[in-house]
Amino acid sequence: MSKKTIKEYSTDCEVVSTKDMSSRSLKMIKKMTNKNPIKVPIRQKGMTARGRRLCCHANVESLVRNYGGERVTGYHVASCPDQTNLMPHSVWRTPEGKLVDVTKRTVEQNEENPSQDKSVCYFIIITDDSRTIVPQVVIPMTTNRSMKGQILVEKIGKSHNGMEELDLMTFDKTPKVVKFVRKVDDICDYYQVDVDKYDWFKKSA
């Protein structure tokens, strides 16, 4: 198994290849993000495996505050029969420089994980700027070689609570998602979460 790495982030994460996902999906992802997905391990044991489901940003913010390192923002790849979803996600770059996923998965997320190894997340690095929010992306997949369905990209508003219906923009041609990222003063204010409520990492260490 090859060990290609993302050099600019000095990780030892393996790059997702056509052995892992369809070449069409990978080409679309690369065209939209200018990046290739990498395989980030999902913590299975210990204190850092306790991150609350669906709270990845707050989980990682809590670890950064308590132990250092950085929050890296991007996408985890979710695969459905008729579409590929790029879901906004945060992983932790530890003080030692390793990328790890510290958030537990829901049953649905496990089912939509394209990796045969469910302890691995297919992750697309976008930025390590902790103020950056990335839009959710829905890529329809057809049985034809040509993409006929419209690509959907979330229009990021001024705030978000996780329960709101997404405002989606439609594109006939492949958009560059970097055009639709947004910077906020505090990502926790944007998601309306109190990081102190997610501080069980420190208490249970």
Contacts in CASP RR format, 6 or more apart in sequence:
PFRMAT RR
TARGET T0000
AUTHOR 0000-0000-0000
METHOD contacts of the structure
MODEL  1
MSKKTIKEYSTDCEVVSTKDMSSRSLKMIKKMTNKNPIKVPIRQKGMTAR
GRRLCCHANVESLVRNYGGERVTGYHVASCPDQTNLMPHSVWRTPEGKLV
DVTKRTVEQNEENPSQDKSVCYFIIITDDSRTIVPQVVIPMTTNRSMKGQ
ILVEKIGKSHNGMEELDLMTFDKTPKVVKFVRKVDDICDYYQVDVDKYDW
FKKSA
1 14 0 8 1.000
2 14 0 8 1.000
2 15 0 8 1.000
2 17 0 8 1.000
3 12 0 8 1.000
3 14 0 8 1.000
4 14 0 8 1.000
4 15 0 8 1.000
5 11 0 8 1.000
5 12 0 8 1.000
5 13 0 8 1.000
5 14 0 8 1.000
5 15 0 8 1.000
6 13 0 8 1.000
6 15 0 8 1.000
6 36 0 8 1.000
6 38 0 8 1.000
6 125 0 8 1.000
9 72 0 8 1.000
9 93 0 8 1.000
9 99 0 8 1.000
9 125 0 8 1.000
9 128 0 8 1.000
10 97 0 8 1.000
11 38 0 8 1.000
11 97 0 8 1.000
11 98 0 8 1.000
11 99 0 8 1.000
12 98 0 8 1.000
13 38 0 8 1.000
13 39 0 8 1.000
13 40 0 8 1.000
13 99 0 8 1.000
13 123 0 8 1.000
14 38 0 8 1.000
14 39 0 8 1.000
15 36 0 8 1.000
15 37 0 8 1.000
15 38 0 8 1.000
15 39 0 8 1.000
16 26 0 8 1.000
16 36 0 8 1.000
16 37 0 8 1.000
16 38 0 8 1.000
16 39 0 8 1.000
16 77 0 8 1.000
16 122 0 8 1.000
17 26 0 8 1.000
18 26 0 8 1.000
20 39 0 8 1.000
20 114 0 8 1.000
20 115 0 8 1.000
20 116 0 8 1.000
20 122 0 8 1.000
21 37 0 8 1.000
21 77 0 8 1.000
21 79 0 8 1.000
21 114 0 8 1.000
21 122 0 8 1.000
22 141 0 8 1.000
24 141 0 8 1.000
24 145 0 8 1.000
25 79 0 8 1.000
25 84 0 8 1.000
25 139 0 8 1.000
25 141 0 8 1.000
26 36 0 8 1.000
26 37 0 8 1.000
28 84 0 8 1.000
28 139 0 8 1.000
28 147 0 8 1.000
28 174 0 8 1.000
29 35 0 8 1.000
29 36 0 8 1.000
29 37 0 8 1.000
29 77 0 8 1.000
29 84 0 8 1.000
29 86 0 8 1.000
29 124 0 8 1.000
29 139 0 8 1.000
30 36 0 8 1.000
31 174 0 8 1.000
32 86 0 8 1.000
32 137 0 8 1.000
32 139 0 8 1.000
32 151 0 8 1.000
32 174 0 8 1.000
32 175 0 8 1.000
32 176 0 8 1.000
32 177 0 8 1.000
33 75 0 8 1.000
33 86 0 8 1.000
33 124 0 8 1.000
33 126 0 8 1.000
33 176 0 8 1.000
33 177 0 8 1.000
33 178 0 8 1.000
34 176 0 8 1.000
34 178 0 8 1.000
35 124 0 8 1.000
35 125 0 8 1.000
35 126 0 8 1.000
36 124 0 8 1.000
37 77 0 8 1.000
37 122 0 8 1.000
37 123 0 8 1.000
37 124 0 8 1.000
38 99 0 8 1.000
38 122 0 8 1.000
38 123 0 8 1.000
38 124 0 8 1.000
38 125 0 8 1.000
39 115 0 8 1.000
39 120 0 8 1.000
39 121 0 8 1.000
39 122 0 8 1.000
39 123 0 8 1.000
40 91 0 8 1.000
40 99 0 8 1.000
40 100 0 8 1.000
40 101 0 8 1.000
40 120 0 8 1.000
40 121 0 8 1.000
40 122 0 8 1.000
40 123 0 8 1.000
41 100 0 8 1.000
41 101 0 8 1.000
41 119 0 8 1.000
41 120 0 8 1.000
41 121 0 8 1.000
42 100 0 8 1.000
42 101 0 8 1.000
42 103 0 8 1.000
42 105 0 8 1.000
42 118 0 8 1.000
42 119 0 8 1.000
42 120 0 8 1.000
42 121 0 8 1.000
43 49 0 8 1.000
43 100 0 8 1.000
43 101 0 8 1.000
43 102 0 8 1.000
44 119 0 8 1.000
47 201 0 8 1.000
47 204 0 8 1.000
47 205 0 8 1.000
48 63 0 8 1.000
48 92 0 8 1.000
48 100 0 8 1.000
48 102 0 8 1.000
48 201 0 8 1.000
49 102 0 8 1.000
49 104 0 8 1.000
50 102 0 8 1.000
50 104 0 8 1.000
50 200 0 8 1.000
50 201 0 8 1.000
50 204 0 8 1.000
51 59 0 8 1.000
51 102 0 8 1.000
51 103 0 8 1.000
51 104 0 8 1.000
51 198 0 8 1.000
51 201 0 8 1.000
52 58 0 8 1.000
52 59 0 8 1.000
52 103 0 8 1.000
52 104 0 8 1.000
52 198 0 8 1.000
53 103 0 8 1.000
53 104 0 8 1.000
53 105 0 8 1.000
53 106 0 8 1.000
53 109 0 8 1.000
54 103 0 8 1.000
54 106 0 8 1.000
55 103 0 8 1.000
55 193 0 8 1.000
55 198 0 8 1.000
56 89 0 8 1.000
56 90 0 8 1.000
56 91 0 8 1.000
56 101 0 8 1.000
56 102 0 8 1.000
56 103 0 8 1.000
57 71 0 8 1.000
57 73 0 8 1.000
57 90 0 8 1.000
57 187 0 8 1.000
57 188 0 8 1.000
57 191 0 8 1.000
57 193 0 8 1.000
58 188 0 8 1.000
58 191 0 8 1.000
58 193 0 8 1.000
58 195 0 8 1.000
58 197 0 8 1.000
58 198 0 8 1.000
59 90 0 8 1.000
59 102 0 8 1.000
59 103 0 8 1.000
59 198 0 8 1.000
59 201 0 8 1.000
60 71 0 8 1.000
60 90 0 8 1.000
60 91 0 8 1.000
60 92 0 8 1.000
60 102 0 8 1.000
60 103 0 8 1.000
61 71 0 8 1.000
61 90 0 8 1.000
61 130 0 8 1.000
61 187 0 8 1.000
61 188 0 8 1.000
61 195 0 8 1.000
61 198 0 8 1.000
62 195 0 8 1.000
62 198 0 8 1.000
62 199 0 8 1.000
62 200 0 8 1.000
62 201 0 8 1.000
62 202 0 8 1.000
63 69 0 8 1.000
63 92 0 8 1.000
63 102 0 8 1.000
63 201 0 8 1.000
64 70 0 8 1.000
64 71 0 8 1.000
64 92 0 8 1.000
64 130 0 8 1.000
65 195 0 8 1.000
66 199 0 8 1.000
66 201 0 8 1.000
66 202 0 8 1.000
66 205 0 8 1.000
67 94 0 8 1.000
67 95 0 8 1.000
67 201 0 8 1.000
68 95 0 8 1.000
69 92 0 8 1.000
69 93 0 8 1.000
69 94 0 8 1.000
69 95 0 8 1.000
69 97 0 8 1.000
70 92 0 8 1.000
70 93 0 8 1.000
70 128 0 8 1.000
70 130 0 8 1.000
71 90 0 8 1.000
71 91 0 8 1.000
71 92 0 8 1.000
71 93 0 8 1.000
71 128 0 8 1.000
71 130 0 8 1.000
72 90 0 8 1.000
72 91 0 8 1.000
72 92 0 8 1.000
72 93 0 8 1.000
72 99 0 8 1.000
72 125 0 8 1.000
72 127 0 8 1.000
72 128 0 8 1.000
73 88 0 8 1.000
73 89 0 8 1.000
73 90 0 8 1.000
73 126 0 8 1.000
73 127 0 8 1.000
73 128 0 8 1.000
73 129 0 8 1.000
73 130 0 8 1.000
73 132 0 8 1.000
73 133 0 8 1.000
73 134 0 8 1.000
74 88 0 8 1.000
74 89 0 8 1.000
74 90 0 8 1.000
74 123 0 8 1.000
74 124 0 8 1.000
74 125 0 8 1.000
74 126 0 8 1.000
74 127 0 8 1.000
74 134 0 8 1.000
75 86 0 8 1.000
75 87 0 8 1.000
75 88 0 8 1.000
75 89 0 8 1.000
75 123 0 8 1.000
75 124 0 8 1.000
75 126 0 8 1.000
75 134 0 8 1.000
75 137 0 8 1.000
76 86 0 8 1.000
76 87 0 8 1.000
76 89 0 8 1.000
76 101 0 8 1.000
76 121 0 8 1.000
76 122 0 8 1.000
76 123 0 8 1.000
76 124 0 8 1.000
77 84 0 8 1.000
77 85 0 8 1.000
77 86 0 8 1.000
77 87 0 8 1.000
77 114 0 8 1.000
77 122 0 8 1.000
77 123 0 8 1.000
77 124 0 8 1.000
78 84 0 8 1.000
78 85 0 8 1.000
78 86 0 8 1.000
78 87 0 8 1.000
78 109 0 8 1.000
78 112 0 8 1.000
78 113 0 8 1.000
78 114 0 8 1.000
79 85 0 8 1.000
79 112 0 8 1.000
79 113 0 8 1.000
79 114 0 8 1.000
80 112 0 8 1.000
82 140 0 8 1.000
82 141 0 8 1.000
82 142 0 8 1.000
83 138 0 8 1.000
83 139 0 8 1.000
83 140 0 8 1.000
83 141 0 8 1.000
84 138 0 8 1.000
84 139 0 8 1.000
84 141 0 8 1.000
85 112 0 8 1.000
85 136 0 8 1.000
85 137 0 8 1.000
85 138 0 8 1.000
85 139 0 8 1.000
86 124 0 8 1.000
86 136 0 8 1.000
86 137 0 8 1.000
86 138 0 8 1.000
86 139 0 8 1.000
86 177 0 8 1.000
87 136 0 8 1.000
88 133 0 8 1.000
88 134 0 8 1.000
88 135 0 8 1.000
88 136 0 8 1.000
89 101 0 8 1.000
89 103 0 8 1.000
89 121 0 8 1.000
89 123 0 8 1.000
90 103 0 8 1.000
91 99 0 8 1.000
91 100 0 8 1.000
91 101 0 8 1.000
91 102 0 8 1.000
91 121 0 8 1.000
91 123 0 8 1.000
92 99 0 8 1.000
92 100 0 8 1.000
92 101 0 8 1.000
92 102 0 8 1.000
93 99 0 8 1.000
93 128 0 8 1.000
94 100 0 8 1.000
99 123 0 8 1.000
101 121 0 8 1.000
101 123 0 8 1.000
105 113 0 8 1.000
105 118 0 8 1.000
110 118 0 8 1.000
113 120 0 8 1.000
113 121 0 8 1.000
113 122 0 8 1.000
114 122 0 8 1.000
115 121 0 8 1.000
115 122 0 8 1.000
126 132 0 8 1.000
126 134 0 8 1.000
126 177 0 8 1.000
126 178 0 8 1.000
126 181 0 8 1.000
127 134 0 8 1.000
127 181 0 8 1.000
129 183 0 8 1.000
130 187 0 8 1.000
131 183 0 8 1.000
131 184 0 8 1.000
131 185 0 8 1.000
131 186 0 8 1.000
131 187 0 8 1.000
132 181 0 8 1.000
132 182 0 8 1.000
132 183 0 8 1.000
132 187 0 8 1.000
133 156 0 8 1.000
133 181 0 8 1.000
133 182 0 8 1.000
133 183 0 8 1.000
133 184 0 8 1.000
133 187 0 8 1.000
133 190 0 8 1.000
134 177 0 8 1.000
134 180 0 8 1.000
134 181 0 8 1.000
135 153 0 8 1.000
135 154 0 8 1.000
135 155 0 8 1.000
135 156 0 8 1.000
135 177 0 8 1.000
135 180 0 8 1.000
135 181 0 8 1.000
135 182 0 8 1.000
136 153 0 8 1.000
136 154 0 8 1.000
136 166 0 8 1.000
137 151 0 8 1.000
137 152 0 8 1.000
137 153 0 8 1.000
137 154 0 8 1.000
137 177 0 8 1.000
138 151 0 8 1.000
138 152 0 8 1.000
138 153 0 8 1.000
138 168 0 8 1.000
139 147 0 8 1.000
139 151 0 8 1.000
140 147 0 8 1.000
140 148 0 8 1.000
140 149 0 8 1.000
140 150 0 8 1.000
140 151 0 8 1.000
141 147 0 8 1.000
142 148 0 8 1.000
142 149 0 8 1.000
147 174 0 8 1.000
150 170 0 8 1.000
150 171 0 8 1.000
150 172 0 8 1.000
151 170 0 8 1.000
151 171 0 8 1.000
151 172 0 8 1.000
151 174 0 8 1.000
151 175 0 8 1.000
152 168 0 8 1.000
152 169 0 8 1.000
152 170 0 8 1.000
152 171 0 8 1.000
153 168 0 8 1.000
153 169 0 8 1.000
153 171 0 8 1.000
153 175 0 8 1.000
153 177 0 8 1.000
153 180 0 8 1.000
154 166 0 8 1.000
154 167 0 8 1.000
154 168 0 8 1.000
154 169 0 8 1.000
154 180 0 8 1.000
155 167 0 8 1.000
155 168 0 8 1.000
155 169 0 8 1.000
155 180 0 8 1.000
156 180 0 8 1.000
156 181 0 8 1.000
156 182 0 8 1.000
157 167 0 8 1.000
157 182 0 8 1.000
159 189 0 8 1.000
159 190 0 8 1.000
159 192 0 8 1.000
160 190 0 8 1.000
160 191 0 8 1.000
160 192 0 8 1.000
161 191 0 8 1.000
161 192 0 8 1.000
162 191 0 8 1.000
169 180 0 8 1.000
184 190 0 8 1.000
188 194 0 8 1.000
188 195 0 8 1.000
END
